[in-house]
Amino acid sequence: MILDIGYRMSDNSRLLRRLFDERVRDLGLTAAQARLLLSLNRHPGENQAFHAERLEVEPITLTRIIDRMEEAGWVERKADPADRRARILHLTDKSRGTVEGLRQIVEAMFEEVLTGLDDGERRHLAGMLERIGANLAAAREVELVNG
């Protein structure tokens, strides 16, 4: 049963990411660009290294993504007052409107994904996912300490 849960979580994650990729393409964004915009909206004032970690990409990969997005007017970099080597990423006026469109896409997508679950089941699922996330974070901390 444990392996079955693991396979289901992994498959569902893959399918969800694929569905997201397909939906954001209509906005003229790659999935990585869309995820970066959503991350910038959710975590304003953070540097590139923070967002690379959140998006699970190498810093150099994120730098290339940001280069293209900055050139297109989607994001801007500003010096980090706490670290002269680091850059803080910011949304632009152009991208703020797009973020609202992304949020609507995500909300509609999850309404589809959660079809058939009532409010109580959704709250219960959210609670279980919160606990799973905490367990994963704790396991990762142990790996970082021991690794």
C-alpha positions in Angstrom: 0.0 0.0 0.0 2.8 2.4 0.8 4.4 2.0 -2.6 1.0 2.5 -4.2 0.6 5.8 -2.4 4.1 6.8 -3.5 3.4 6.0 -7.1 0.1 7.8 -7.1 1.6 10.9 -5.5 4.4 10.9 -8.1 2.1 10.3 -11.1 -0.4 12.9 -9.9 2.4 15.4 -9.5 3.6 14.7 -13.0 0.1 14.9 -14.5 -0.6 18.2 -12.7 2.7 19.7 -13.9 1.9 18.6 -17.5 -1.6 20.1 -17.3 -0.2 23.4 -15.9 2.4 23.5 -18.7 -0.3 23.1 -21.3 -2.6 25.8 -19.8 0.0 28.5 -19.4 1.3 28.1 -22.9 -1.7 30.1 -24.1 -0.3 33.1 -22.2 2.9 32.9 -24.2 4.9 31.7 -21.3 6.9 28.5 -20.7 6.0 26.6 -17.5 9.3 27.7 -15.9 8.5 31.4 -16.6 4.9 31.0 -15.3 6.2 29.3 -12.1 8.7 32.1 -11.6 6.1 34.8 -11.9 3.9 33.0 -9.4 6.8 32.6 -7.1 7.7 36.2 -7.3 4.1 37.2 -6.6 4.0 34.8 -3.6 7.5 35.6 -2.3 8.3 39.3 -3.1 11.7 40.7 -2.2 13.6 37.4 -2.5 16.8 36.9 -4.5 17.5 34.7 -7.5 19.0 31.9 -5.3 15.8 31.7 -3.3 13.7 31.3 -6.5 16.1 28.8 -8.1 15.6 26.6 -5.0 11.8 27.1 -5.1 11.7 26.2 -8.8 14.2 23.3 -8.4 16.5 24.6 -11.1 20.2 25.4 -11.1 21.0 29.1 -10.5 22.6 29.4 -13.9 19.4 28.0 -15.5 17.3 30.5 -13.7 19.7 33.3 -14.7 19.1 32.4 -18.4 15.4 32.4 -17.8 15.5 35.8 -16.1 17.7 37.3 -18.8 15.0 36.5 -21.4 12.2 37.6 -19.1 13.9 40.9 -18.2 14.6 41.6 -21.9 10.9 41.1 -22.6 9.8 43.3 -19.7 8.4 40.6 -17.4 10.8 41.0 -14.5 13.4 43.3 -13.2 16.5 42.8 -11.1 17.6 45.2 -8.3 20.6 45.1 -6.1 20.2 43.3 -2.8 21.0 45.8 -0.1 22.1 42.9 2.2 24.4 41.3 -0.4 26.0 43.3 -3.2 26.6 40.1 -5.2 22.9 39.1 -5.1 19.9 40.4 -7.1 16.4 40.8 -5.9 13.7 39.9 -8.5 10.6 42.0 -9.0 7.5 41.8 -11.0 6.9 44.6 -13.6 3.6 46.3 -14.4 3.4 44.0 -17.5 3.8 40.8 -15.4 1.4 41.8 -12.6 -1.6 41.6 -15.0 -0.3 38.3 -16.3 0.0 36.9 -12.7 -3.7 37.5 -12.2 -4.4 35.5 -15.4 -2.1 32.7 -14.1 -3.9 32.7 -10.8 -7.2 32.2 -12.6 -5.7 29.4 -14.7 -4.5 27.7 -11.5 -7.8 28.1 -9.7 -9.8 26.8 -12.7 -7.4 23.9 -13.1 -7.8 22.9 -9.4 -11.5 23.2 -9.6 -11.3 20.5 -12.3 -8.8 18.4 -10.4 -11.0 18.5 -7.2 -14.3 17.8 -9.0 -16.4 15.5 -6.8 -14.8 16.5 -3.5 -17.0 18.5 -1.1 -15.7 21.3 1.1 -15.0 19.0 4.0 -13.0 16.6 1.8 -11.0 19.5 0.4 -10.2 20.8 3.8 -9.2 17.3 4.9 -7.0 16.8 1.8 -5.4 20.2 2.4 -4.6 19.2 6.0 -3.1 15.9 4.9 -1.0 17.6 2.2 0.2 20.1 4.8 1.3 17.2 7.1 3.0 15.4 4.2 4.8 18.6 3.3 6.0 19.0 6.8 7.2 15.4 6.9 9.1 15.9 3.7 10.7 19.1 4.9 11.8 17.4 8.1 13.2 14.4 6.2 15.1 16.8 4.0 16.6 18.6 7.0 17.8 15.3 8.4 19.4 14.5 5.0 21.1 17.9 4.9 22.4 17.5 8.4 23.6 14.0 7.9 24.7 14.4 4.3 
